[in-house]
Amino acid sequence: MKKIVLAYSGGLDTSIIIPWLKENYGYEVIAMAADLGQGEELDPLEDKAVQSGAQKIYIEDVRQEFVESYIYPTLKCGAIYESKYLLGTSMARPLISKKLVEIARKEGAEAIAHGATGKGNDQVRFELGIKALAPDLKIVAPWREWNIRSRDDAIDYARERGIPVPVTKDRPYSMDRNLWHLSHEGGDLEDPGKEPPDDVLLLTNSPEKAPDTPTYVEIEFKQGVPCKLDGMEMGPVELLEKLNELGGVNGIGIIDMVENRLVGMKSRGVYETPGGTILYNAHRELELLTMDRNTLHFKENLAAKYAELVYDGVWFSPLREAMDAFVDSTQKTVTGTIRLKLYKGNCSPAGVTSPYSLYSEELATFGEDEVYSQADAEGFINLYGLPLTVQAMMKKKTGLD
């Protein structure tokens, strides 16, 4: 039998894809699940995949690679999609694609399948990753072929075949979880005019339920990469897990947004990114202290483009690699310690230090100083405003409004 490797999560869509591939293609199905930090969600996958008809399953622990090679480059760039989304799902897809290709080569499979719908972004992210790494492999996307048209149809299909799924018609949310975030879409969230129901949040307290006293955290960075938390050196996975815990308790990182999907429609999602939000805030404050104005502002423009590339699934591209080279150059001085105050959904700076600080108290002081002559500002303003002066003179001379 010919083999196909399926990107498997154990959720509704990938659970029913296993029997569908066997029934419609006659494939021997090999499931692959990437351990990106889903925790207990992975425990039942091995038995469940085999019971659903898979020949075998690979569960690949890629947590450290995910943080070091995907999260950290995006964090250092400061990339945020549409000023709100911290790209938790987007960053994970290229790594999953990479592992799918590796397993396909190992097993001699001719094809790769995924459970992304024809309306979403993930179909693009998976398939661009596969095309970049193994353009010879066939790609099967059941949601673009079968006659299942809704999540209710998918639930019925699973029940007819005795496949247990972690979704009911009472809680029909589509969720994606990893070390960086937990996303929620579908169900009641499809109406952007309604506030998310109370049962949506799973990682994070609502700000109303957060403690009445603030929590302070201190994060040390070396060249843009976090390395210590409250003075203790930690590995990338451990550090992010601890920040997720602290941020979750204090209601940090809840995003409710209507975003522009790559495929042309708008969608509404709720994202929980507690640890990631803390890291983004900390990194930004350190850059404000250590990076010159021109570089900082140019990098902000680049970050928007970087976020689009990651969101659109173009991770394995020369442009992103070139951007990484620029960003890494800017991070040489982004070393120091930032203290943050976590309180009822807010993440506020509470002190920042760096050996590469560009802040000079002597220059910035409102008190008396010996290093800055305020009289020099007059000449600067005259030269800086010269184009405006010339423009005004021309208007007066010609009578132009």
Steps between C-alpha positions, in 0.01 A plus 500: 500500500613852430568711807386846604614701803225693677554808715309365800376687807233266631239769446179466307630560149811283508316221683252451218761548229668166583200280400417738214848459347475122527149488356559742214869460411590156633803645675687357794480795739792600719411768754748763616437722801745776593540556873500879507398519863140380489552315827237243597337528157770269366444218753220315318627558146685173446205277588252730332687517170531123477136450601401746227685288245854634483778250438726679747559842654808709558490750786793736447620714791588827329438739790856631530542534123167683486610758756859547384455488120150639447379696804827679580563633146144634490532647850832669419341655192201621704263365236130536585230440238256791469637647825333231714570137406825352633509231228475193724343269242685658208846434644424135573385396153836515319658284770218245469548500123871435546431199724234367261755501220760327719256219591383468140859448385567253779188295422522525122160667483381655175267759654425722798151589628377773733169590663493871421177627348472665160398825671799537728862609503650170614449327165732761348755477782523121491517475125751780445725335758475165325556655157810678626650185652366214284326618183478141370260386774129491424272699733151385594264751663173315582308816591535607137370167369244332726130577537530589870406867518480587870628403842161342573544280191848405620372410847231277345760334272717420802212357702394275213848342506533486878777759515505704822567871448566779756232723348127505553220698339471682835869611494591515132814714523798433279809526721873493441738475792877512533762644736437849366122527499151353489265617226121473483280536192152394391177453689373810681821684407386526138285798599742790563215699652493271804741487791679162527320258736648446846603142419736593215814578702693192608856624568437849631293657774273779390639828641202517737602168656872580518661564843451839665875537562756536218768249409849623405725307263855571392624372163857512377579503128822433311506635144121502485448151644356445851732295717409561867180541697520663843875445501479128420645368175240293314472310175266641235215257566513529878516880488199529271298250705567699817402828333182337369414404857569846642330679213200271506433559868515877448276513192780596259484449124130465412435621146158519336532606137348496154790426268551497126567147382733446209221333299300823490246485781492638851483267799454552871728326746584510869864439588664428834872583493603570861874425494545630148340833585737542793802424281390740226451780752833431669692482172343822376593693813860382475521604135368846586794538739776356282412568134552827313199680354560437129566128543204457734258673264626314194471171690138583589416525129680174428316326785165557330625333182658216700168440674324477164754247371455280807120536495489420128711185540808623314741396775743312276583797280816696415331821613432376853855369528636837386276677752634272774854605411405867541312438825788299649731792425270736690490270801872517582433761769156379611642361822379590844234449763139615500265492798127479426189544709217257423163616624148414385577467130763775490871446443686820596874580511641540850865570422750411228882490498762415240877539461419627148248760610481809279316696765702780656360654816737794456350580161136427583480669839263791564745617762820696442758330282842577356492292179217651296465857383133576446597794281621249237139393442420826317735427210379142478136610479582761235671244276251223567210734426661659192282308246188618684627858500572491125155350434331776700697770313395356164130494602516862616671610177256319268183531706463120499273371776 
